[in-house]
Amino acid sequence: MGNENSEAIKIPAWQRTYFLDVKESKKGSKYLVFTESRKNKEGKFDRQRIMIFKDDLHAVVEALRKVAPELGVNL
């Protein structure tokens, strides 16, 4: 779909790893890809991806700020 702009940010967690990548579409629109990767019982990696477009990022960040205190986290 798009071209890579920068290196992925890798976030190691307990039994999974998260990656944040900024991508650019063929038309020049930038978007964020949030990937969760974890090993399944067969030893292969399952990946789930969410694409967040530039125009939606502010709303997503605001929603995270609202729910973070429920998890005991200050952003």
C-alpha beads as a LAMMPS data file, in Angstrom:
LAMMPS data file: protein, C-alpha beads

75 atoms
74 bonds

1 atom types
1 bond types

-500.0 500.0 xlo xhi
-500.0 500.0 ylo yhi
-500.0 500.0 zlo zhi

Masses

1 110.0

Atoms # bond

1 1 1 0.000 0.000 0.000
2 1 1 2.556 2.608 0.995
3 1 1 6.170 3.494 1.407
4 1 1 8.043 3.344 4.700
5 1 1 9.053 6.739 6.076
6 1 1 10.919 5.848 9.219
7 1 1 12.020 2.946 11.334
8 1 1 9.401 1.246 13.442
9 1 1 9.335 1.952 17.138
10 1 1 9.496 -1.411 18.901
11 1 1 7.769 -1.800 22.277
12 1 1 8.610 -5.140 23.903
13 1 1 5.989 -6.359 26.365
14 1 1 5.497 -9.541 28.366
15 1 1 4.274 -12.074 25.783
16 1 1 3.908 -9.737 22.840
17 1 1 5.643 -6.939 21.008
18 1 1 4.072 -3.744 19.719
19 1 1 5.334 -1.731 16.769
20 1 1 4.489 1.815 15.707
21 1 1 5.213 2.683 12.084
22 1 1 4.533 5.867 10.138
23 1 1 3.645 5.029 6.554
24 1 1 2.789 7.069 3.509
25 1 1 0.242 6.114 0.871
26 1 1 0.948 6.374 -2.843
27 1 1 -1.031 9.641 -2.809
28 1 1 1.185 11.089 -0.066
29 1 1 -1.170 10.738 2.917
30 1 1 0.595 9.719 6.117
31 1 1 -0.865 7.255 8.578
32 1 1 0.132 5.301 11.673
33 1 1 0.203 1.519 11.788
34 1 1 -0.028 0.008 15.273
35 1 1 0.931 -3.683 15.186
36 1 1 0.677 -6.289 17.939
37 1 1 2.801 -9.389 17.392
38 1 1 2.755 -12.502 19.562
39 1 1 3.751 -16.136 19.280
40 1 1 0.983 -18.690 18.978
41 1 1 1.024 -22.278 20.262
42 1 1 2.675 -23.466 17.036
43 1 1 5.557 -21.024 17.525
44 1 1 4.506 -18.792 14.634
45 1 1 3.746 -15.098 15.015
46 1 1 0.207 -13.767 14.886
47 1 1 -0.069 -10.107 13.980
48 1 1 -2.934 -7.707 14.391
49 1 1 -2.774 -4.275 12.790
50 1 1 -4.665 -1.046 13.216
51 1 1 -4.212 1.806 10.771
52 1 1 -4.866 5.283 12.152
53 1 1 -5.026 8.041 9.608
54 1 1 -3.531 11.468 10.266
55 1 1 -6.938 13.164 10.482
56 1 1 -8.073 10.713 13.185
57 1 1 -4.942 10.688 15.350
58 1 1 -5.935 13.613 17.580
59 1 1 -9.247 11.931 18.503
60 1 1 -7.481 8.628 19.244
61 1 1 -4.911 10.342 21.489
62 1 1 -7.672 12.210 23.349
63 1 1 -9.576 8.951 23.887
64 1 1 -6.418 7.315 25.278
65 1 1 -5.991 10.231 27.676
66 1 1 -9.558 9.738 28.896
67 1 1 -9.226 6.009 29.564
68 1 1 -5.655 6.004 30.895
69 1 1 -6.637 7.057 34.457
70 1 1 -8.961 4.040 34.663
71 1 1 -5.834 1.925 34.195
72 1 1 -3.903 3.918 36.771
73 1 1 -1.758 5.618 34.137
74 1 1 -1.166 9.357 33.728
75 1 1 -0.463 10.532 30.184

Bonds

1 1 1 2
2 1 2 3
3 1 3 4
4 1 4 5
5 1 5 6
6 1 6 7
7 1 7 8
8 1 8 9
9 1 9 10
10 1 10 11
11 1 11 12
12 1 12 13
13 1 13 14
14 1 14 15
15 1 15 16
16 1 16 17
17 1 17 18
18 1 18 19
19 1 19 20
20 1 20 21
21 1 21 22
22 1 22 23
23 1 23 24
24 1 24 25
25 1 25 26
26 1 26 27
27 1 27 28
28 1 28 29
29 1 29 30
30 1 30 31
31 1 31 32
32 1 32 33
33 1 33 34
34 1 34 35
35 1 35 36
36 1 36 37
37 1 37 38
38 1 38 39
39 1 39 40
40 1 40 41
41 1 41 42
42 1 42 43
43 1 43 44
44 1 44 45
45 1 45 46
46 1 46 47
47 1 47 48
48 1 48 49
49 1 49 50
50 1 50 51
51 1 51 52
52 1 52 53
53 1 53 54
54 1 54 55
55 1 55 56
56 1 56 57
57 1 57 58
58 1 58 59
59 1 59 60
60 1 60 61
61 1 61 62
62 1 62 63
63 1 63 64
64 1 64 65
65 1 65 66
66 1 66 67
67 1 67 68
68 1 68 69
69 1 69 70
70 1 70 71
71 1 71 72
72 1 72 73
73 1 73 74
74 1 74 75
